[in-house]
């Protein structure tokens, strides 16, 4: 058995996608500070079901199950919504 962990796999995926999208050409004009990035992640995560796991094996299994084109598209849709909300109403 590996070390116990407690992670939300949805969070891991959303953090990765937000970071990737923010650095892409479509969002060049969007603020990339940590406040805005975290706010985008939080906003998207509040709209998506969480997926908590407690071992590396479970994490890998859940990640594989969630990493389908349909699911990533669904998650991306929430992230894009979040990006626009944060861009329109930045906390700074
Ligand atoms: Zn900002």
PDB file of the backbone (N, CA, C, O) and the ligand in Angstrom, with CONECT records:
HET     ZN  A 101       1
ATOM      1  N   UNK A   1       0.839  -1.214   0.000  1.00  0.00           N
ATOM      2  CA  UNK A   1       0.000   0.000   0.000  1.00  0.00           C
ATOM      3  C   UNK A   1       0.869   1.257   0.000  1.00  0.00           C
ATOM      4  O   UNK A   1       1.863   1.352   0.720  1.00  0.00           O
ATOM      5  N   UNK A   2       0.465   2.207  -0.821  1.00  0.00           N
ATOM      6  CA  UNK A   2       1.200   3.473  -0.852  1.00  0.00           C
ATOM      7  C   UNK A   2       0.729   4.372   0.291  1.00  0.00           C
ATOM      8  O   UNK A   2      -0.263   4.080   0.959  1.00  0.00           O
ATOM      9  N   UNK A   3       1.446   5.451   0.501  1.00  0.00           N
ATOM     10  CA  UNK A   3       1.090   6.458   1.505  1.00  0.00           C
ATOM     11  C   UNK A   3      -0.351   6.923   1.326  1.00  0.00           C
ATOM     12  O   UNK A   3      -0.798   7.121   0.196  1.00  0.00           O
ATOM     13  N   UNK A   4      -1.080   7.101   2.420  1.00  0.00           N
ATOM     14  CA  UNK A   4      -2.433   7.652   2.248  1.00  0.00           C
ATOM     15  C   UNK A   4      -2.366   9.113   1.784  1.00  0.00           C
ATOM     16  O   UNK A   4      -1.503   9.879   2.212  1.00  0.00           O
ATOM     17  N   UNK A   5      -3.282   9.466   0.916  1.00  0.00           N
ATOM     18  CA  UNK A   5      -3.373  10.850   0.445  1.00  0.00           C
ATOM     19  C   UNK A   5      -4.836  11.254   0.531  1.00  0.00           C
ATOM     20  O   UNK A   5      -5.709  10.401   0.694  1.00  0.00           O
ATOM     21  N   UNK A   6      -5.110  12.550   0.423  1.00  0.00           N
ATOM     22  CA  UNK A   6      -6.496  13.001   0.337  1.00  0.00           C
ATOM     23  C   UNK A   6      -6.541  14.093  -0.722  1.00  0.00           C
ATOM     24  O   UNK A   6      -6.197  15.245  -0.459  1.00  0.00           O
ATOM     25  N   UNK A   7      -6.966  13.718  -1.908  1.00  0.00           N
ATOM     26  CA  UNK A   7      -7.028  14.708  -2.985  1.00  0.00           C
ATOM     27  C   UNK A   7      -8.336  14.608  -3.751  1.00  0.00           C
ATOM     28  O   UNK A   7      -8.958  13.551  -3.851  1.00  0.00           O
ATOM     29  N   UNK A   8      -8.724  15.762  -4.287  1.00  0.00           N
ATOM     30  CA  UNK A   8      -9.887  15.856  -5.151  1.00  0.00           C
ATOM     31  C   UNK A   8      -9.348  15.818  -6.580  1.00  0.00           C
ATOM     32  O   UNK A   8      -8.701  16.765  -7.026  1.00  0.00           O
ATOM     33  N   UNK A   9      -9.612  14.731  -7.291  1.00  0.00           N
ATOM     34  CA  UNK A   9      -9.058  14.569  -8.636  1.00  0.00           C
ATOM     35  C   UNK A   9      -9.628  15.629  -9.586  1.00  0.00           C
ATOM     36  O   UNK A   9      -8.947  16.070 -10.513  1.00  0.00           O
ATOM     37  N   UNK A  10     -10.880  16.034  -9.348  1.00  0.00           N
ATOM     38  CA  UNK A  10     -11.463  17.107 -10.167  1.00  0.00           C
ATOM     39  C   UNK A  10     -10.609  18.365 -10.029  1.00  0.00           C
ATOM     40  O   UNK A  10     -10.355  19.059 -11.014  1.00  0.00           O
ATOM     41  N   UNK A  11     -10.165  18.658  -8.799  1.00  0.00           N
ATOM     42  CA  UNK A  11      -9.347  19.849  -8.562  1.00  0.00           C
ATOM     43  C   UNK A  11      -8.032  19.762  -9.337  1.00  0.00           C
ATOM     44  O   UNK A  11      -7.595  20.729  -9.961  1.00  0.00           O
ATOM     45  N   UNK A  12      -7.419  18.594  -9.282  1.00  0.00           N
ATOM     46  CA  UNK A  12      -6.150  18.408  -9.988  1.00  0.00           C
ATOM     47  C   UNK A  12      -6.326  18.702 -11.486  1.00  0.00           C
ATOM     48  O   UNK A  12      -5.512  19.396 -12.095  1.00  0.00           O
ATOM     49  N   UNK A  13      -7.403  18.160 -12.060  1.00  0.00           N
ATOM     50  CA  UNK A  13      -7.658  18.345 -13.488  1.00  0.00           C
ATOM     51  C   UNK A  13      -7.964  19.810 -13.790  1.00  0.00           C
ATOM     52  O   UNK A  13      -7.448  20.368 -14.759  1.00  0.00           O
ATOM     53  N   UNK A  14      -8.802  20.432 -12.963  1.00  0.00           N
ATOM     54  CA  UNK A  14      -9.193  21.825 -13.201  1.00  0.00           C
ATOM     55  C   UNK A  14      -7.983  22.762 -13.076  1.00  0.00           C
ATOM     56  O   UNK A  14      -7.812  23.663 -13.897  1.00  0.00           O
ATOM     57  N   UNK A  15      -7.152  22.554 -12.063  1.00  0.00           N
ATOM     58  CA  UNK A  15      -5.954  23.396 -11.916  1.00  0.00           C
ATOM     59  C   UNK A  15      -5.074  23.315 -13.159  1.00  0.00           C
ATOM     60  O   UNK A  15      -4.570  24.328 -13.645  1.00  0.00           O
ATOM     61  N   UNK A  16      -4.899  22.105 -13.663  1.00  0.00           N
ATOM     62  CA  UNK A  16      -4.068  21.906 -14.857  1.00  0.00           C
ATOM     63  C   UNK A  16      -4.661  22.591 -16.077  1.00  0.00           C
ATOM     64  O   UNK A  16      -3.950  23.257 -16.829  1.00  0.00           O
ATOM     65  N   UNK A  17      -5.963  22.427 -16.273  1.00  0.00           N
ATOM     66  CA  UNK A  17      -6.619  23.004 -17.450  1.00  0.00           C
ATOM     67  C   UNK A  17      -6.643  24.525 -17.378  1.00  0.00           C
ATOM     68  O   UNK A  17      -6.433  25.190 -18.393  1.00  0.00           O
ATOM     69  N   UNK A  18      -6.895  25.087 -16.203  1.00  0.00           N
ATOM     70  CA  UNK A  18      -6.937  26.551 -16.062  1.00  0.00           C
ATOM     71  C   UNK A  18      -5.562  27.128 -16.389  1.00  0.00           C
ATOM     72  O   UNK A  18      -5.451  28.105 -17.130  1.00  0.00           O
ATOM     73  N   UNK A  19      -4.536  26.529 -15.843  1.00  0.00           N
ATOM     74  CA  UNK A  19      -3.179  26.998 -16.086  1.00  0.00           C
ATOM     75  C   UNK A  19      -2.844  26.924 -17.578  1.00  0.00           C
ATOM     76  O   UNK A  19      -2.245  27.840 -18.142  1.00  0.00           O
ATOM     77  N   UNK A  20      -3.241  25.822 -18.198  1.00  0.00           N
ATOM     78  CA  UNK A  20      -2.995  25.630 -19.632  1.00  0.00           C
ATOM     79  C   UNK A  20      -3.757  26.667 -20.465  1.00  0.00           C
ATOM     80  O   UNK A  20      -3.177  27.305 -21.343  1.00  0.00           O
ATOM     81  N   UNK A  21      -5.056  26.835 -20.189  1.00  0.00           N
ATOM     82  CA  UNK A  21      -5.883  27.763 -20.973  1.00  0.00           C
ATOM     83  C   UNK A  21      -5.409  29.207 -20.814  1.00  0.00           C
ATOM     84  O   UNK A  21      -5.354  29.956 -21.790  1.00  0.00           O
ATOM     85  N   UNK A  22      -5.066  29.597 -19.579  1.00  0.00           N
ATOM     86  CA  UNK A  22      -4.644  30.976 -19.321  1.00  0.00           C
ATOM     87  C   UNK A  22      -3.382  31.341 -20.090  1.00  0.00           C
ATOM     88  O   UNK A  22      -3.175  32.505 -20.435  1.00  0.00           O
ATOM     89  N   UNK A  23      -2.547  30.360 -20.356  1.00  0.00           N
ATOM     90  CA  UNK A  23      -1.305  30.627 -21.077  1.00  0.00           C
ATOM     91  C   UNK A  23      -1.448  30.441 -22.585  1.00  0.00           C
ATOM     92  O   UNK A  23      -0.487  30.615 -23.334  1.00  0.00           O
ATOM     93  N   UNK A  24      -2.646  30.087 -23.020  1.00  0.00           N
ATOM     94  CA  UNK A  24      -2.897  29.884 -24.445  1.00  0.00           C
ATOM     95  C   UNK A  24      -3.245  31.189 -25.137  1.00  0.00           C
ATOM     96  O   UNK A  24      -3.439  32.211 -24.479  1.00  0.00           O
ATOM     97  N   UNK A  25      -3.324  31.161 -26.465  1.00  0.00           N
ATOM     98  CA  UNK A  25      -3.553  32.383 -27.242  1.00  0.00           C
ATOM     99  C   UNK A  25      -4.923  33.019 -27.024  1.00  0.00           C
ATOM    100  O   UNK A  25      -5.065  34.234 -27.157  1.00  0.00           O
ATOM    101  N   UNK A  26      -5.937  32.212 -26.688  1.00  0.00           N
ATOM    102  CA  UNK A  26      -7.292  32.741 -26.560  1.00  0.00           C
ATOM    103  C   UNK A  26      -7.473  33.688 -25.374  1.00  0.00           C
ATOM    104  O   UNK A  26      -8.355  34.546 -25.393  1.00  0.00           O
ATOM    105  N   UNK A  27      -6.649  33.537 -24.355  1.00  0.00           N
ATOM    106  CA  UNK A  27      -6.835  34.317 -23.129  1.00  0.00           C
ATOM    107  C   UNK A  27      -5.660  35.248 -22.846  1.00  0.00           C
ATOM    108  O   UNK A  27      -5.372  35.571 -21.694  1.00  0.00           O
ATOM    109  N   UNK A  28      -4.989  35.672 -23.912  1.00  0.00           N
ATOM    110  CA  UNK A  28      -3.831  36.552 -23.800  1.00  0.00           C
ATOM    111  C   UNK A  28      -4.102  37.796 -22.971  1.00  0.00           C
ATOM    112  O   UNK A  28      -3.243  38.250 -22.215  1.00  0.00           O
ATOM    113  N   UNK A  29      -5.323  38.351 -23.120  1.00  0.00           N
ATOM    114  CA  UNK A  29      -5.621  39.615 -22.448  1.00  0.00           C
ATOM    115  C   UNK A  29      -6.125  39.415 -21.020  1.00  0.00           C
ATOM    116  O   UNK A  29      -6.344  40.394 -20.307  1.00  0.00           O
ATOM    117  N   UNK A  30      -6.313  38.161 -20.589  1.00  0.00           N
ATOM    118  CA  UNK A  30      -6.838  37.898 -19.251  1.00  0.00           C
ATOM    119  C   UNK A  30      -5.720  37.973 -18.214  1.00  0.00           C
ATOM    120  O   UNK A  30      -4.585  37.577 -18.480  1.00  0.00           O
ATOM    121  N   UNK A  31      -6.051  38.483 -17.036  1.00  0.00           N
ATOM    122  CA  UNK A  31      -5.065  38.584 -15.962  1.00  0.00           C
ATOM    123  C   UNK A  31      -4.627  37.176 -15.537  1.00  0.00           C
ATOM    124  O   UNK A  31      -5.444  36.267 -15.391  1.00  0.00           O
ATOM    125  N   UNK A  32      -3.316  37.029 -15.344  1.00  0.00           N
ATOM    126  CA  UNK A  32      -2.774  35.715 -14.974  1.00  0.00           C
ATOM    127  C   UNK A  32      -2.205  35.716 -13.564  1.00  0.00           C
ATOM    128  O   UNK A  32      -1.397  34.853 -13.224  1.00  0.00           O
ATOM    129  N   UNK A  33      -2.617  36.676 -12.739  1.00  0.00           N
ATOM    130  CA  UNK A  33      -2.103  36.704 -11.370  1.00  0.00           C
ATOM    131  C   UNK A  33      -2.697  35.528 -10.596  1.00  0.00           C
ATOM    132  O   UNK A  33      -3.662  34.901 -11.032  1.00  0.00           O
ATOM    133  N   UNK A  34      -2.098  35.244  -9.438  1.00  0.00           N
ATOM    134  CA  UNK A  34      -2.530  34.070  -8.668  1.00  0.00           C
ATOM    135  C   UNK A  34      -3.963  34.225  -8.143  1.00  0.00           C
ATOM    136  O   UNK A  34      -4.707  33.249  -8.053  1.00  0.00           O
ATOM    137  N   UNK A  35      -4.339  35.462  -7.798  1.00  0.00           N
ATOM    138  CA  UNK A  35      -5.709  35.692  -7.298  1.00  0.00           C
ATOM    139  C   UNK A  35      -6.713  35.282  -8.376  1.00  0.00           C
ATOM    140  O   UNK A  35      -7.646  34.526  -8.105  1.00  0.00           O
ATOM    141  N   UNK A  36      -6.522  35.775  -9.583  1.00  0.00           N
ATOM    142  CA  UNK A  36      -7.453  35.475 -10.672  1.00  0.00           C
ATOM    143  C   UNK A  36      -7.415  33.993 -11.049  1.00  0.00           C
ATOM    144  O   UNK A  36      -8.453  33.396 -11.338  1.00  0.00           O
ATOM    145  N   UNK A  37      -6.227  33.406 -11.047  1.00  0.00           N
ATOM    146  CA  UNK A  37      -6.132  31.988 -11.399  1.00  0.00           C
ATOM    147  C   UNK A  37      -6.857  31.131 -10.352  1.00  0.00           C
ATOM    148  O   UNK A  37      -7.622  30.233 -10.705  1.00  0.00           O
ATOM    149  N   UNK A  38      -6.617  31.409  -9.073  1.00  0.00           N
ATOM    150  CA  UNK A  38      -7.269  30.638  -8.010  1.00  0.00           C
ATOM    151  C   UNK A  38      -8.782  30.856  -8.023  1.00  0.00           C
ATOM    152  O   UNK A  38      -9.560  29.927  -7.804  1.00  0.00           O
ATOM    153  N   UNK A  39      -9.182  32.100  -8.284  1.00  0.00           N
ATOM    154  CA  UNK A  39     -10.625  32.395  -8.323  1.00  0.00           C
ATOM    155  C   UNK A  39     -11.305  31.633  -9.449  1.00  0.00           C
ATOM    156  O   UNK A  39     -12.423  31.142  -9.289  1.00  0.00           O
ATOM    157  N   UNK A  40     -10.636  31.537 -10.576  1.00  0.00           N
ATOM    158  CA  UNK A  40     -11.179  30.789 -11.712  1.00  0.00           C
ATOM    159  C   UNK A  40     -11.312  29.316 -11.341  1.00  0.00           C
ATOM    160  O   UNK A  40     -12.333  28.685 -11.615  1.00  0.00           O
ATOM    161  N   UNK A  41     -10.265  28.777 -10.712  1.00  0.00           N
ATOM    162  CA  UNK A  41     -10.294  27.368 -10.298  1.00  0.00           C
ATOM    163  C   UNK A  41     -11.433  27.152  -9.295  1.00  0.00           C
ATOM    164  O   UNK A  41     -12.187  26.186  -9.414  1.00  0.00           O
ATOM    165  N   UNK A  42     -11.561  28.039  -8.315  1.00  0.00           N
ATOM    166  CA  UNK A  42     -12.598  27.897  -7.282  1.00  0.00           C
ATOM    167  C   UNK A  42     -13.993  27.969  -7.895  1.00  0.00           C
ATOM    168  O   UNK A  42     -14.868  27.170  -7.563  1.00  0.00           O
ATOM    169  N   UNK A  43     -14.190  28.925  -8.786  1.00  0.00           N
ATOM    170  CA  UNK A  43     -15.490  29.108  -9.416  1.00  0.00           C
ATOM    171  C   UNK A  43     -15.876  27.859 -10.211  1.00  0.00           C
ATOM    172  O   UNK A  43     -17.004  27.375 -10.116  1.00  0.00           O
ATOM    173  N   UNK A  44     -14.933  27.347 -10.989  1.00  0.00           N
ATOM    174  CA  UNK A  44     -15.209  26.144 -11.797  1.00  0.00           C
ATOM    175  C   UNK A  44     -15.445  24.941 -10.895  1.00  0.00           C
ATOM    176  O   UNK A  44     -16.345  24.140 -11.148  1.00  0.00           O
ATOM    177  N   UNK A  45     -14.638  24.812  -9.841  1.00  0.00           N
ATOM    178  CA  UNK A  45     -14.786  23.651  -8.951  1.00  0.00           C
ATOM    179  C   UNK A  45     -16.127  23.655  -8.219  1.00  0.00           C
ATOM    180  O   UNK A  45     -16.690  22.595  -7.944  1.00  0.00           O
ATOM    181  N   UNK A  46     -16.636  24.842  -7.905  1.00  0.00           N
ATOM    182  CA  UNK A  46     -17.932  24.915  -7.227  1.00  0.00           C
ATOM    183  C   UNK A  46     -19.078  24.471  -8.131  1.00  0.00           C
ATOM    184  O   UNK A  46     -20.171  24.158  -7.658  1.00  0.00           O
ATOM    185  N   UNK A  47     -18.815  24.448  -9.433  1.00  0.00           N
ATOM    186  CA  UNK A  47     -19.854  24.039 -10.379  1.00  0.00           C
ATOM    187  C   UNK A  47     -19.704  22.579 -10.817  1.00  0.00           C
ATOM    188  O   UNK A  47     -20.540  22.055 -11.553  1.00  0.00           O
ATOM    189  N   UNK A  48     -18.637  21.932 -10.360  1.00  0.00           N
ATOM    190  CA  UNK A  48     -18.364  20.566 -10.813  1.00  0.00           C
ATOM    191  C   UNK A  48     -18.394  19.577  -9.636  1.00  0.00           C
ATOM    192  O   UNK A  48     -18.090  19.950  -8.503  1.00  0.00           O
ATOM    193  N   UNK A  49     -18.757  18.327  -9.906  1.00  0.00           N
ATOM    194  CA  UNK A  49     -18.739  17.352  -8.810  1.00  0.00           C
ATOM    195  C   UNK A  49     -17.301  17.052  -8.382  1.00  0.00           C
ATOM    196  O   UNK A  49     -16.412  16.904  -9.220  1.00  0.00           O
ATOM    197  N   UNK A  50     -17.086  16.963  -7.066  1.00  0.00           N
ATOM    198  CA  UNK A  50     -15.746  16.637  -6.581  1.00  0.00           C
ATOM    199  C   UNK A  50     -15.535  15.132  -6.665  1.00  0.00           C
ATOM    200  O   UNK A  50     -16.493  14.360  -6.688  1.00  0.00           O
ATOM    201  N   UNK A  51     -14.268  14.725  -6.711  1.00  0.00           N
ATOM    202  CA  UNK A  51     -13.937  13.304  -6.753  1.00  0.00           C
ATOM    203  C   UNK A  51     -12.738  13.074  -5.825  1.00  0.00           C
ATOM    204  O   UNK A  51     -11.579  13.143  -6.235  1.00  0.00           O
ATOM    205  N   UNK A  52     -13.071  12.795  -4.548  1.00  0.00           N
ATOM    206  CA  UNK A  52     -12.011  12.597  -3.557  1.00  0.00           C
ATOM    207  C   UNK A  52     -11.536  11.163  -3.544  1.00  0.00           C
ATOM    208  O   UNK A  52     -12.326  10.225  -3.658  1.00  0.00           O
ATOM    209  N   UNK A  53     -10.228  11.008  -3.403  1.00  0.00           N
ATOM    210  CA  UNK A  53      -9.630   9.678  -3.313  1.00  0.00           C
ATOM    211  C   UNK A  53      -8.587   9.689  -2.199  1.00  0.00           C
ATOM    212  O   UNK A  53      -8.126  10.748  -1.773  1.00  0.00           O
ATOM    213  N   UNK A  54      -8.222   8.490  -1.734  1.00  0.00           N
ATOM    214  CA  UNK A  54      -7.306   8.407  -0.594  1.00  0.00           C
ATOM    215  C   UNK A  54      -6.059   7.556  -0.842  1.00  0.00           C
ATOM    216  O   UNK A  54      -5.331   7.236   0.097  1.00  0.00           O
ATOM    217  N   UNK A  55      -5.813   7.192  -2.092  1.00  0.00           N
ATOM    218  CA  UNK A  55      -4.559   6.492  -2.389  1.00  0.00           C
ATOM    219  C   UNK A  55      -4.123   6.830  -3.802  1.00  0.00           C
ATOM    220  O   UNK A  55      -4.929   7.251  -4.631  1.00  0.00           O
ATOM    221  N   UNK A  56      -2.842   6.640  -4.064  1.00  0.00           N
ATOM    222  CA  UNK A  56      -2.276   6.912  -5.379  1.00  0.00           C
ATOM    223  C   UNK A  56      -2.967   6.045  -6.439  1.00  0.00           C
ATOM    224  O   UNK A  56      -3.244   6.510  -7.544  1.00  0.00           O
ATOM    225  N   UNK A  57      -3.238   4.796  -6.096  1.00  0.00           N
ATOM    226  CA  UNK A  57      -3.879   3.867  -7.037  1.00  0.00           C
ATOM    227  C   UNK A  57      -5.272   4.368  -7.418  1.00  0.00           C
ATOM    228  O   UNK A  57      -5.648   4.393  -8.590  1.00  0.00           O
ATOM    229  N   UNK A  58      -6.032   4.768  -6.377  1.00  0.00           N
ATOM    230  CA  UNK A  58      -7.381   5.293  -6.627  1.00  0.00           C
ATOM    231  C   UNK A  58      -7.313   6.573  -7.467  1.00  0.00           C
ATOM    232  O   UNK A  58      -8.136   6.806  -8.353  1.00  0.00           O
ATOM    233  N   UNK A  59      -6.312   7.384  -7.160  1.00  0.00           N
ATOM    234  CA  UNK A  59      -6.138   8.643  -7.889  1.00  0.00           C
ATOM    235  C   UNK A  59      -5.887   8.355  -9.370  1.00  0.00           C
ATOM    236  O   UNK A  59      -6.509   8.971 -10.236  1.00  0.00           O
ATOM    237  N   UNK A  60      -4.978   7.423  -9.662  1.00  0.00           N
ATOM    238  CA  UNK A  60      -4.666   7.093 -11.054  1.00  0.00           C
ATOM    239  C   UNK A  60      -5.888   6.531 -11.770  1.00  0.00           C
ATOM    240  O   UNK A  60      -6.146   6.856 -12.929  1.00  0.00           O
ATOM    241  N   UNK A  61      -6.626   5.697 -11.076  1.00  0.00           N
ATOM    242  CA  UNK A  61      -7.828   5.083 -11.643  1.00  0.00           C
ATOM    243  C   UNK A  61      -8.877   6.164 -11.956  1.00  0.00           C
ATOM    244  O   UNK A  61      -9.461   6.181 -13.039  1.00  0.00           O
ATOM    245  N   UNK A  62      -9.103   7.065 -10.986  1.00  0.00           N
ATOM    246  CA  UNK A  62     -10.091   8.125 -11.163  1.00  0.00           C
ATOM    247  C   UNK A  62      -9.663   9.075 -12.272  1.00  0.00           C
ATOM    248  O   UNK A  62     -10.485   9.523 -13.073  1.00  0.00           O
ATOM    249  N   UNK A  63      -8.352   9.383 -12.312  1.00  0.00           N
ATOM    250  CA  UNK A  63      -7.848  10.297 -13.332  1.00  0.00           C
ATOM    251  C   UNK A  63      -8.098   9.717 -14.719  1.00  0.00           C
ATOM    252  O   UNK A  63      -8.540  10.420 -15.628  1.00  0.00           O
ATOM    253  N   UNK A  64      -7.810   8.428 -14.870  1.00  0.00           N
ATOM    254  CA  UNK A  64      -8.012   7.761 -16.161  1.00  0.00           C
ATOM    255  C   UNK A  64      -9.495   7.771 -16.550  1.00  0.00           C
ATOM    256  O   UNK A  64      -9.846   8.029 -17.701  1.00  0.00           O
ATOM    257  N   UNK A  65     -10.344   7.488 -15.578  1.00  0.00           N
ATOM    258  CA  UNK A  65     -11.787   7.445 -15.834  1.00  0.00           C
ATOM    259  C   UNK A  65     -12.324   8.826 -16.211  1.00  0.00           C
ATOM    260  O   UNK A  65     -13.247   8.941 -17.018  1.00  0.00           O
ATOM    261  N   UNK A  66     -11.740   9.871 -15.623  1.00  0.00           N
ATOM    262  CA  UNK A  66     -12.243  11.228 -15.869  1.00  0.00           C
ATOM    263  C   UNK A  66     -11.629  11.870 -17.102  1.00  0.00           C
ATOM    264  O   UNK A  66     -12.178  12.831 -17.642  1.00  0.00           O
ATOM    265  N   UNK A  67     -10.502  11.349 -17.546  1.00  0.00           N
ATOM    266  CA  UNK A  67      -9.774  11.971 -18.650  1.00  0.00           C
ATOM    267  C   UNK A  67     -10.286  11.509 -20.024  1.00  0.00           C
ATOM    268  O   UNK A  67      -9.515  11.033 -20.856  1.00  0.00           O
ATOM    269  N   UNK A  68     -11.583  11.658 -20.240  1.00  0.00           N
ATOM    270  CA  UNK A  68     -12.170  11.311 -21.535  1.00  0.00           C
ATOM    271  C   UNK A  68     -12.482  12.622 -22.269  1.00  0.00           C
ATOM    272  O   UNK A  68     -12.705  13.647 -21.624  1.00  0.00           O
ATOM    273  N   UNK A  69     -12.498  12.603 -23.608  1.00  0.00           N
ATOM    274  CA  UNK A  69     -12.784  13.845 -24.353  1.00  0.00           C
ATOM    275  C   UNK A  69     -14.101  14.489 -23.932  1.00  0.00           C
ATOM    276  O   UNK A  69     -14.179  15.712 -23.818  1.00  0.00           O
ATOM    277  N   UNK A  70     -15.137  13.683 -23.698  1.00  0.00           N
ATOM    278  CA  UNK A  70     -16.451  14.247 -23.326  1.00  0.00           C
ATOM    279  C   UNK A  70     -16.367  14.938 -21.968  1.00  0.00           C
ATOM    280  O   UNK A  70     -16.894  16.035 -21.786  1.00  0.00           O
ATOM    281  N   UNK A  71     -15.701  14.287 -21.024  1.00  0.00           N
ATOM    282  CA  UNK A  71     -15.616  14.857 -19.679  1.00  0.00           C
ATOM    283  C   UNK A  71     -14.737  16.102 -19.656  1.00  0.00           C
ATOM    284  O   UNK A  71     -15.054  17.075 -18.971  1.00  0.00           O
ATOM    285  N   UNK A  72     -13.637  16.075 -20.398  1.00  0.00           N
ATOM    286  CA  UNK A  72     -12.752  17.245 -20.440  1.00  0.00           C
ATOM    287  C   UNK A  72     -13.488  18.414 -21.089  1.00  0.00           C
ATOM    288  O   UNK A  72     -13.311  19.565 -20.690  1.00  0.00           O
ATOM    289  N   UNK A  73     -14.315  18.114 -22.091  1.00  0.00           N
ATOM    290  CA  UNK A  73     -15.085  19.176 -22.735  1.00  0.00           C
ATOM    291  C   UNK A  73     -16.065  19.808 -21.737  1.00  0.00           C
ATOM    292  O   UNK A  73     -16.229  21.027 -21.694  1.00  0.00           O
ATOM    293  N   UNK A  74     -16.700  18.964 -20.950  1.00  0.00           N
ATOM    294  CA  UNK A  74     -17.635  19.449 -19.935  1.00  0.00           C
ATOM    295  C   UNK A  74     -16.917  20.327 -18.898  1.00  0.00           C
ATOM    296  O   UNK A  74     -17.404  21.394 -18.524  1.00  0.00           O
ATOM    297  N   UNK A  75     -15.770  19.861 -18.453  1.00  0.00           N
ATOM    298  CA  UNK A  75     -14.983  20.621 -17.475  1.00  0.00           C
ATOM    299  C   UNK A  75     -14.498  21.933 -18.098  1.00  0.00           C
ATOM    300  O   UNK A  75     -14.550  22.986 -17.463  1.00  0.00           O
ATOM    301  N   UNK A  76     -14.030  21.859 -19.340  1.00  0.00           N
ATOM    302  CA  UNK A  76     -13.571  23.069 -20.028  1.00  0.00           C
ATOM    303  C   UNK A  76     -14.679  24.105 -20.146  1.00  0.00           C
ATOM    304  O   UNK A  76     -14.432  25.308 -20.049  1.00  0.00           O
ATOM    305  N   UNK A  77     -15.904  23.626 -20.358  1.00  0.00           N
ATOM    306  CA  UNK A  77     -17.028  24.547 -20.486  1.00  0.00           C
ATOM    307  C   UNK A  77     -17.193  25.353 -19.191  1.00  0.00           C
ATOM    308  O   UNK A  77     -17.404  26.565 -19.238  1.00  0.00           O
ATOM    309  N   UNK A  78     -17.099  24.687 -18.050  1.00  0.00           N
ATOM    310  CA  UNK A  78     -17.215  25.387 -16.755  1.00  0.00           C
ATOM    311  C   UNK A  78     -16.036  26.327 -16.536  1.00  0.00           C
ATOM    312  O   UNK A  78     -16.195  27.417 -15.987  1.00  0.00           O
ATOM    313  N   UNK A  79     -14.861  25.901 -16.966  1.00  0.00           N
ATOM    314  CA  UNK A  79     -13.672  26.738 -16.786  1.00  0.00           C
ATOM    315  C   UNK A  79     -13.786  28.011 -17.628  1.00  0.00           C
ATOM    316  O   UNK A  79     -13.440  29.098 -17.167  1.00  0.00           O
ATOM    317  N   UNK A  80     -14.266  27.872 -18.847  1.00  0.00           N
ATOM    318  CA  UNK A  80     -14.394  29.038 -19.724  1.00  0.00           C
ATOM    319  C   UNK A  80     -15.415  30.008 -19.138  1.00  0.00           C
ATOM    320  O   UNK A  80     -15.225  31.223 -19.183  1.00  0.00           O
ATOM    321  N   UNK A  81     -16.499  29.462 -18.588  1.00  0.00           N
ATOM    322  CA  UNK A  81     -17.482  30.301 -17.913  1.00  0.00           C
ATOM    323  C   UNK A  81     -16.793  31.057 -16.761  1.00  0.00           C
ATOM    324  O   UNK A  81     -16.964  32.266 -16.604  1.00  0.00           O
ATOM    325  N   UNK A  82     -16.022  30.323 -15.973  1.00  0.00           N
ATOM    326  CA  UNK A  82     -15.322  30.901 -14.822  1.00  0.00           C
ATOM    327  C   UNK A  82     -14.315  31.966 -15.262  1.00  0.00           C
ATOM    328  O   UNK A  82     -14.216  33.021 -14.637  1.00  0.00           O
ATOM    329  N   UNK A  83     -13.572  31.694 -16.332  1.00  0.00           N
ATOM    330  CA  UNK A  83     -12.577  32.653 -16.828  1.00  0.00           C
ATOM    331  C   UNK A  83     -13.237  33.987 -17.163  1.00  0.00           C
ATOM    332  O   UNK A  83     -12.696  35.049 -16.856  1.00  0.00           O
ATOM    333  N   UNK A  84     -14.412  33.925 -17.796  1.00  0.00           N
ATOM    334  CA  UNK A  84     -15.092  35.160 -18.181  1.00  0.00           C
ATOM    335  C   UNK A  84     -15.655  35.910 -16.987  1.00  0.00           C
ATOM    336  O   UNK A  84     -15.628  37.140 -16.961  1.00  0.00           O
ATOM    337  N   UNK A  85     -16.158  35.193 -16.008  1.00  0.00           N
ATOM    338  CA  UNK A  85     -16.674  35.853 -14.796  1.00  0.00           C
ATOM    339  C   UNK A  85     -15.532  36.576 -14.085  1.00  0.00           C
ATOM    340  O   UNK A  85     -15.669  37.742 -13.714  1.00  0.00           O
ATOM    341  N   UNK A  86     -14.413  35.891 -13.896  1.00  0.00           N
ATOM    342  CA  UNK A  86     -13.278  36.473 -13.178  1.00  0.00           C
ATOM    343  C   UNK A  86     -12.686  37.641 -13.976  1.00  0.00           C
ATOM    344  O   UNK A  86     -12.287  38.650 -13.396  1.00  0.00           O
ATOM    345  N   UNK A  87     -12.633  37.505 -15.288  1.00  0.00           N
ATOM    346  CA  UNK A  87     -12.089  38.568 -16.130  1.00  0.00           C
ATOM    347  C   UNK A  87     -12.947  39.832 -16.039  1.00  0.00           C
ATOM    348  O   UNK A  87     -12.438  40.952 -16.074  1.00  0.00           O
ATOM    349  N   UNK A  88     -14.249  39.625 -15.923  1.00  0.00           N
ATOM    350  CA  UNK A  88     -15.166  40.758 -15.856  1.00  0.00           C
ATOM    351  C   UNK A  88     -15.182  41.395 -14.463  1.00  0.00           C
ATOM    352  O   UNK A  88     -15.354  42.606 -14.322  1.00  0.00           O
ATOM    353  N   UNK A  89     -14.999  40.556 -13.437  1.00  0.00           N
ATOM    354  CA  UNK A  89     -15.048  41.059 -12.061  1.00  0.00           C
ATOM    355  C   UNK A  89     -13.803  40.639 -11.278  1.00  0.00           C
ATOM    356  O   UNK A  89     -13.906  39.837 -10.350  1.00  0.00           O
ATOM    357  N   UNK A  90     -12.640  41.161 -11.631  1.00  0.00           N
ATOM    358  CA  UNK A  90     -11.432  40.763 -10.885  1.00  0.00           C
ATOM    359  C   UNK A  90     -11.487  41.294  -9.443  1.00  0.00           C
ATOM    360  O   UNK A  90     -12.081  42.339  -9.177  1.00  0.00           O
ATOM    361  N   UNK A  91     -10.862  40.563  -8.530  1.00  0.00           N
ATOM    362  CA  UNK A  91     -10.879  40.930  -7.111  1.00  0.00           C
ATOM    363  C   UNK A  91      -9.797  41.939  -6.754  1.00  0.00           C
ATOM    364  O   UNK A  91      -9.466  42.104  -5.579  1.00  0.00           O
ATOM    365  N   UNK A  92      -9.245  42.614  -7.755  1.00  0.00           N
ATOM    366  CA  UNK A  92      -8.172  43.575  -7.453  1.00  0.00           C
ATOM    367  C   UNK A  92      -8.235  44.723  -8.438  1.00  0.00           C
ATOM    368  O   UNK A  92      -7.422  45.644  -8.365  1.00  0.00           O
TER     369      UNK A  92
HETATM  370 ZN    ZN A 101      -5.540  39.155 -11.492  1.00  0.00          ZN
END
